[in-house]
Amino acid sequence: MLATLVIGLREGLEATLIVGIIAAFLKRNRIPMWPMWLGVGVAVFLSVAVGVVLDLVEQALPQAEQEGMEAIIGAVAVVFVTTMIVWMRKHARDLKGDLEAEATAAAGRGTAWALAGMAFLAVLKEGFETSVFLLATFQASSNTGLAALGAVIGVAGAIVIGFGLYTGGVKLNLAKFFTGTGIFLVFVAAGLVMTALRTAHEAGWILVGQQRTVDLSWLAPNGTVLGALITGVLGIQPDPRVIEVLGWFCYLVPVLLLSVWPRAWRPTGARIPRVRLVLAGGLAVAALVLALGVHAPAATAPQNVALANSAGTARAAVTGSRAVLTISGARDARVEFPESAHRMVTRDGVTADRWQTKTPVSTASQKTSLTVDDLVSLFGRIPVGISPDTTPGPYTARWSESATTTLWTVGGGVLDTRRTTATVLTISGGGLTTSRTYTMAETPWSVPAGRVQASATSILSATSAATELRVWNAWLPIALGIAALWQAALALRDRRRASHALSTPPTPLPTPTPDGQNVEQGEPARSSTYAVQ
C-alpha cells in the first residue's frame, strides 16, 4: 500500500502540477479552458484503459506466459520510473518556467487546442507511466486490495495538493519533494528488478544465477507488517537468488547515487566528458577482468577409462566428427570411426558425441558340421527344436558374425564404450525337416555401468557450475561493456556540444525587473518553491 500511495502521489502531483500551470496560464491570458479539460479527460481515460487492457491480456495467458508478461511489465516499469526520476531531478527547479514558455509558444499559434494538446500529451505520459508502474507493483504486492487503496489515496492527495498550488493556498518546494519521493521510488524500482528477474526465471527465460544467497525469512516473516514492507513494498524476497541480488545492486547503486548526488559536486563544462571517459574506462576494465578472470570448470569425461572384467583401458582421439578408439590390455584393438558414424545423443542425461560402426567378422575358423554335443557346448543346453532321438545330427552349419563398436565421448574424453558381437548360426540336415537359426550375442568389452554413471554425474555438475558462472564471465561483462560504450558515446556527444558552445557567441542575459518580470521576454522569474498562480 505504501509503495502505490507514493507512486500515485508523486505521479499524480506531476500531472496536476502541469495541468495547474497550464490552467493558470489560460486564466491569466483569458483563453477558454474547456479544450484543456477535454484533453485531460481523454488522457486519463486512455491511461486507465492501458492498465486494464494489460491486466486482462495477462490474465488470459497460460501460466508461463503470464510470468513472462509480468517480467516484461516489470522491466518497462523500471525503465519508466528511472527516466521519470532522472528527468524530474534535472527539471524540477525550472518546471514552471519551461511549461509557461511552451504554453506561450502554443498560445502564439492562436488556438486553445494547441494548449489542450499540450495538456493531453503531458497527462497521457504521466498516466501511462503510472498505469504500468502501478500494474507492476500490484503484481509484486501480496495484497492487491490494499495496493489499489494506496494508489487511490495517493492520486486523491495529489489532486488536493495540486488544487492548493493552483489557488495559492499551498506552497511546496518541488525540488525537495521530488528528490525525497525519488529516493523512495529507487528502492521500489530495485525491488521490481528482483521481481522481474524471478518471474523471468519462472517463465523459463533466465536459468542462470539461481543459487540461493542468504535466508531473509527472519527479516520478512509472512503475515507481519515488516514482511509486507520488505517484500510487498521494497520487493526483497525472503530467499533472494544470485541473479536477483546482482540485479538489485546494479540498479540501486548508480540510480541512487544519481538521485542524491549534490549539485555542487557535479562536474561541469569540459570536465563532464573526462569524467564519462574515466567511467567508461573503469567499466571496460571491470568487464575484461570478469570475462578473463572467471573460469568455468571443464565439462569433460576422463581420457582413459578402465574396462570391465580386466579387459584393459580405452582411450579416444577425437578430431572434429571423426574419432579413433584404442583398446590397450588383454584385448588390444584399434577402431576408426568415420564422420558418417557420428551422432549427437543424450546418454545418462549428458549430451555426448556418439560413434557407432558395424563390421563383419570372419567365420573361417568355425565348424561346418556340428553334432548335438557341439550344440550343447555352444548353448549350454540342447537348443529348442533339437531332439537327439528324432534329429540326431550331424548338422550342416552356416555362420554369420558381425561386431558393433560404440563410443560415447564428452569433451574428447571417454564416457562409455562397448563392443557387441552378434553370431547367427543356421543348421540343417541331421534329421531336421527345416533349417533352424540361432543368434548368440557377446560383449567382449565395455565400461562398467557404475563408472559411466559417476562420469555423467561429474559432467552434469560441471555443466551446471559453468552455466551459473556465465552470469559473471558473460552476462555481467556484456552489461558492463554496453555501459562503457554508452558512457563513451555520451562523452563524445558532450565534447561536441562543448566545442559548439565555444564557437557560438553568448547571448546577453535579460535583466529582471523588481516585480520578477523579464524585461526582454516578459517571463516570470523561476523558483523551485512556488504556488501555481
N, C-alpha and C positions, 0 to 999 in steps of 0.2 A: 504493500500500500504506500509506503514512504517513497519508494522509487517512482511509482506512477504519479504520485502527488507532485513531486518535484518536477518531473517531466512535464506534466500538464501545466504547472505554474510557470515554469520557465518558457516553454514553447508558446503557451497562451499569452504570456506577457509580451513576448516578442511580437506576436501577431497584433494584439490590441494596441501595443505601443505604435506600431507602424500605422494602423488604422486611425489612431488618435491624432497622430501628427498630420496625416493627410486630411482628416476631418477639420482640424484646427485651421489648416491652410485654406481649405474650401470655405470655411465660415468667414475667415478674415478677408478673403477675396470675393465674397458674395457669389460663390459658384454653387449650383444645386448639388445636394449630397446624395439624392436617391440613386444615381447611377453607381456611386461608390458602394452603397449598401447592397445593391443588387450584385455587384461583383463579389463582395464579401460573402453574401449568402450562397452564391453558386460555388465559390471556392470551398466553403465549409461543407457543403453537400458532397462535392466531389471527394474531399479528403475522407469523410466518413465512409463513402461508398468504396474507396480504395481499401480501407481496413476491413470492411465487411466482406468484400469480394475475395480478398486474400485469405481470410479466415474460412469462408465457405469452400474455396478451392482446396485448401489444406485438408479440411475435414472429409472431403470426398475422395481423397487419395488413399491407397493402401498404406499400411503402417510404415514400411521402409521409405516410401516416397514422402510420407508426412514428415519423417525425421529429416529427410533431405531438404524439404521446403523450409522447415524450421531453421535449419542451418543457413540456408540462403537468406531468409528474412533477418536472422540474427546478424549475418555479415553485412547486409545492406544497412541495417540499423546502426551498426558500429561505424560504418563509413559516414552516415548522415550525422550522427552525434559528434563525430570528430571534426568534420568540416564546420558544423554549427559552432562548436566551441572555439575553433581557430578563428572563424570569421568574426564572431562576436568579440573575442579577445582583441581583435585588431580594430573593429569599427565601433565599439560601444561608446567611446568618447565622442565620436563625430556622427553618430547615427542621426540625430535630429537635423543637423545642418546638411548632411548628404541627402536625406529624404526631401527636405524642403527645396534643395537645389534641383532634384529630379522633378519634384512637383511643379516648380516654376517653369522648367522646360516643357513639361506636359501641358501646363496651362497656356503656355505660349503658342501651342498648336491650335488653340481656340476651341477646345471641346472638353466637356466634363467627362466624356467617355475615355479619354486618354488617362485621366486620373483614376477612373473606375478600373481600367485595365491594369494600372499600376497596383492598386489595392488588391485586385483579384490575383495577380501573379504572386504578390508578396504573401498573402494569406494562404494561397494554394501551396506555395513552397513550404511554409511553416506547417500547414496542416498535413501535407503528405509525409513530411519528416516525422511529425508527431504520430500519425497513424502507424507507420512502420515501426517506430521505436516502441510505442505502447504495445503493439501486437507482439513484438519480440519479448517485451517484458512480461506480458500476460503469459506467454508460453513458458517462461522460466519461473513464473510465480507458482507457489504452492496453493494459493487461494485466489482464484480469478475474480470472485465477487469483491473481495477487499481491494484487489488491484484496480478494478473498474471504479470502485467508490473513490479511491485515492485520485484517479485521473479526473473524475468529475469535480471533486473538491478543488484540485489544482487549477483546472480551467476556470471554475467559478471564481476562485480567488484572483486569478489573472484578470478576469473581466472587471472585478471590483477595483483592483489596483489601477488598471488601465483607465477606467472611468474617473477615478480620483485624480490621475495625472492630467486627464483631459480638462476636468473642471478646475484644476488648480488646487484641490484640497489635499493632494499627496505630493510630496517631493521625495525623490528617490535617487540615490547615487547608483546609476546603472552600471558603471564600471565595476564597482564592488559587488553589486548584486549578481551580475553575470559571471564574475570571477568565482564567487563563492559557490553558486549553483553549478558552475562548470567543473569545479574540483570534485563535487559530489558525483556528477554525471560521468566523470572519467572513471571512477571506481565502478559505477553501474555498467558502463560500456565494457570495462575489463572483465566484469562478470559475464556479460553477454558473449565475449570472446570465448571464455571457458565453456559456456553452454553451447555455443555454436560448434565448437570442436567436438564436444561429446555427442551432439545429435548427428554430426557428420560421421562420426565413428559408428553410431547405431544405424545410420543409413548405409554403411558399408563403403564409405568413401575414404576414410582415413583409418588405416590399420596399423600404423606405426606409433611408437611412443605411448603405448597403453600400459606400461608398468605403473604400479601404484607407487606413490611417493611418500606421503605421510597420512596418518589417520587423524582426521579433524572432527570425528564424531563427538568428541568431548567438547569441542568449541561450538558446534552447531547441532545440538541434540534435537531430534524431531519433536514437534509439538510445543516448543518453547519460543518465547519472544526472541531470544538471542538467535535461535536456529532460524526463525523467519527472517531476521535481519541479515544474518550471514549468508544464508542460501537463497532466500527469496528476493532480497534487495540487492546484495552485492554479488550474487551468483556463484559464490565459492562453494564447491561441492565438498561433502564430508570425506570423500575418497578421491582427491584430485590425481590425475594421471600426469605423466611426464609432459606430454604434448600440451595439456591444458595449462600446467604451471608455466611452461615456456611461453605459451601464447599470452598468458596473463601478464607476465613480467615484460615481455617485448612490447606489449601495448601500453601498459600502465606507466612505465618509467619515462619514455620520451614524451608522451602526451601530457603527463602530469607536470613534468619539468617545463613544457611549453606553456602550461596554464599558470604556473606560479612564478615563473622566472621574472624577476623585477625588470621593469622597462629600463631603469638606469644601467643595468648590466648588459643590455642587449647591444651587440656590435652594430655599428652604423657605418654608412659610406663605404669606403674601399675595404674596410675590414670584413664586411659580410662575405664577399667571395672567398677570402682567405680562410675564414672560419669554416665555410662549407667545404672547401677543398681539403682542409685538415680532417674534418669529419669524414669525408668520403675516403680519404686515405686510411683512416683508422678502421672504418667498416670493411674496406677491401682487405686489409691485413688480417683482421679477425676472420673473414671468410676463408682466406688462404690457410691460416693456421688450423682452422677446424677441418677443412677439406683434406689437408695433407697430414694432419696430426692424429686424427681419429681413424683408426684402422679396425675393420671388422674381421672377426675370425674367419678363416677359410673353411667353406663347407665342402670338404673332400673326403673320399674314402681312403683307407690305407693303401700304400703302394704294393706291399707284399702281404698275402693272405695265406694262412696255413689251411691245407685241405683236410677233409675228414679221412679217418682211417689211415693216417700217416702216409697219405698219397703224395706228399710233397708240398710245395708252395706255388702260388700263382702270382704272376706279375703281368701287368698290361702296359703297352706302349701305345698311346692314342695320338694320332695325327689327323686333325680335322674330323672327317667322318670315317676314317679308317682306323683299324686297331690291330695289334699283334699280341696274342696271348702266349705267354711262355710258362710251361709247367716244368718245375725242377724238382727232382727227387725220385721216388720209386717209379713214377710213370712219366718219364720225360716226354714232352710234346711241345710243338710249336704250331699255333693255328693263326693264319692270317685272315682277317675279315675285310672283305671289300666294302666299298661305300654303299653298295646296294643292300648290304645286310644290316644297315644301321637304322634304328628307330628310336624315338623318344618315348619313354614309357614311365609309368609310376610303379615303383617297387617298394612295398612296405611304407607307403606314404611319402617316398622320396622320388623326385623327378630324376631319372637316370637315363644314360645312353645305353641302349641295348644292341648287341650284335648277335646274330644267330646264323649259323651255317650248317648245312646238312651234306655229308659226303658218303659215298658208298664204300663199303669195306669188302676186301677180297675174301671169298669163301673157298678158295682153292684147297685149303687145308682141312675142310670139313668132309666127313664121310659121305659117300653117295649111296651107301647101303646100311640100313640100321636094323638092329634086332629089337625085340621087346626089352631086353636088358639095357640096350643103349638108350632107349626112350626113358626108362626108369632113372638112369643116371643123369639124364638131361633135366627131367621134370621133378625128380624125387618121388615119383609115383607113376602108375600106369595112366597114360593120358585118357581123357574121355573119348569114347568111340573105339578103343582098342581092347580086344579080348584075346588072351593067349590061346583060348580054345578054338574060336571061330576065325580069328585073324592072327595066326601065329607068326607071320613075317617070314623071311626078312622083307623090308620095305625099301622101295626106291626113294631116296631123299633129294629134294631140290632146296637149295638155300638162297636166301636173300638177306643181306645185312647192311645197315646204314648207321652212321654215328652223327648225332646232333650236338653241336657245341654252342653254348650260350654264354655270353659275357655281359655283365652289367657294370658300368663304371659311373663314378661321380667325381668330377674334377680330375679325371685321369687316373684315379685310384680304383681298386677293385672292390666293388660292393658285393658281388656274388658271381660265381661261375660254376658251370657244371657241364659234364658230358654224359649224354644218354645214348646207349646203343639199343637198337631195335633189330632183332633177328627173327625172320619169318621162315618157318620150316614147313614144307609141303611134302607129305608122304603118300605113296600109292603102292598098289600091289600087296603081296603078302596076305591075300585073302580079303582085302578091302574092296568093296564094290565101287566106292567113290573115293577120291582123294581127300585127305584131311590136312587142314592148315592150322598151324600153331604159331603164336607170337610170343617172344621172350624179350623182356626189357631188362637192362642193367645200367647202373650208374657207376662208371669207373672212378670218377672223381667229382667232388662238389665241396662247396664251403659249408661248414656246419650252420644249421639254422639259427642257433643262438648267436653265432658270430655275425651273421647278416643282420639280425635284429639289433644287436649292440651298435653296429656301424650306422644303421639307419637312424637310431635314436640320437647318436652323436651328431650326425649330419643335420637332422631336424633342429637340434638345439643350436648349432652354429648358424643355421639359416635364420632362425628366429632372432638370434642376437644381432646378426648382420642387418636384418630388417629394422630392428629397433634403433640401431646406431645410425641408420640412414637419416634420422632426424638431425643428427649432429654433423655428419660428414657430407650431407647432400642438401636436405631441405633448408636448414638454417644458413649454410654458406650461400645458397642461391638467394635467399631472402636478404642477407647482408650485402651480397653483390648488387642486387637490384637497388637497395637503398643507397649504396655507394655511387652507382651510376646516376641515380636521381639527384643526389646532392651535387655531384659534379656538373650535371646539366643545369641545375639551379645556379651554381657558381658562375658558369659561363653566361647565363642569362643576366645575372646581377652585374657582371663585369661589363657586358654590352650596354646595359642601362646606365651604368655609371659613366661610361665613355660618352654616351649620347647626351647625358645631362651636362657633362663638362663642355661639350661642344655647342650647347644651346645657351644663349644669354638668359640670365634670370629675369623673371617678371617682377616688377616692383609690387610689394605687398600693399594693399589698401589700408588706409588709416581709419580705425573705428572711431565713431563719434561717442560722446559720453553716454548716449542712450543705448549703446550696444549695436547701432546700425552701421553697416558697411557703407562708407562714403561712395565708393565706385559702383558697388553691386547692389546695395540695399539689403544685404543678408544680415540676419541676426547673429550675434556672437555665439560661438558654440560652447557648450558646457556639458560635462558629464552628469551634473546634478541639476535636474530641472523638473518643472511641471509642464505638461503638454498644453500650450495655450495658443 
